[in-house]
Amino acid sequence: MRVIHIIESTVDSPILSIESFGIFEEQLSSDVVDKAEENFKFKAIENGAKEDDLDVDIENGFYARRDGYQVSIVWSTIE
């Protein structure tokens, strides 16, 4: 099973929050990816990201502010 994690962190708190989205069935994977990316976008915009830059941020796997806040999108696999 593949899992997408949305992780928020700061310099002072390496882990503020983790939200995980499991892909249990491959035929539903695009729906799960869409939900995870929407969650990432919401958190990034809420913390100062520009909506026009979000596709690049998702491609890079993170959005970061100069003050140390970061939201990341991380894939993992459960065997």
C-alpha positions, 0 to 999 in steps of 0.5 A: 500500500502507498501512503501520502503524508502531509507534514507541517513543521517549523524550526522550533517544532520539527513536526507540527502535524501529519495527515496521511492518505492511504491508497488501498486500491490503485483504481482509486489512487487519483482520488486520493492523490487529489485529496492529499494535494488539496490538503497540501494546497490549503495548508500552504495558502493558509501560511502565505503561499501564492496559489500560482506557485503551488504546482511547482511546490507540489512538484518539489515536495514542499512549501517553505517560508523564510521564518522556518515554517514548512509543509511537505508532501511525502510518499511512503510504502507499507509492505 
